[in-house]
Amino acid sequence: MNRIDQLFTNLKTEGRPAMIAYITGGDPTLAASAKVAVALEHSGVDILELGIPFSDPLADGATIQAAAGRAIAAGASVPGILDLIREIRKSSQIPIVLFAYLNPLYIYGFESFQRDAAEAGVDGLLLLDLPPQEAARNNELAASKGLKTIRLIAPTTPSERLQEITDAAEGFIYYVSREGVTGEQTSLSADIAERVAAIRALTKVPVAVGFGISNPEQAATVAKLADGVVVGSAIVRKIGEIGDIPELPVKIADFVRPIAEAVHGVKR
């Protein structure tokens, strides 16, 4: 069974939601990212979302844009990210979802990328700029090669498109809890519960909520409503502040642990 499916099966038995963490691959370096990834698992992270840095990350705010710039400047590339995953797999079996834009994967060769990613140990792929109806028009883009296809749903997604997206979703659905780009927020959207309920009415695929969640209190609130909680920009900001020092993995783990504990403390 795919690691993502196995995780959510186990969590359902345990009666708790998933803690999902995002980092940009190669920020501050590929070697540092591998150590941070393992440290995140030890801090209580259940799923790792790993961003492939791209020069034009339209869905991302200033924090993740800056991280992508640092990673690219340090030499990160698609082959380098695959090597990073191979390094992580030497000591960890945490489910890994790659966050990516289509352009660098298409240059690599989309079919080859999916094959190589699966062989490296990737479990799921979320393409930020490939809607399901566009993928369906191209057999190469529609084929999954064993990777779970993670789909995004936004507050602005019209009701008539919800069924189409949920029908195409695998692994889990990422509900973007607010409009705009990635980034930390001081408050949560008021309609998360309503929107998650509407998605759950259409599918049995787990629903994770992200965009703007940055502290244990917010994470605990969302954990009561969803099957998973995604924290990204807050972690990426910390990585940027700390920089490439030997203590980086420990410091990131110390930052994330209280958030993970808040998520895991929610029982169903």
Helices and strands as residue ranges (DSSP letters): H 3-14, E 18-24, H 30-42, E 47-51, H 62-73, H 78-89, E 96-100, H 102-108, H 110-120, E 124-127, H 132-135, H 139-142, E 148-149, E 151-153, H 159-168, E 173-176, H 192-200, E 207-210, H 216-223, E 228-231, H 233-242, H 248-264
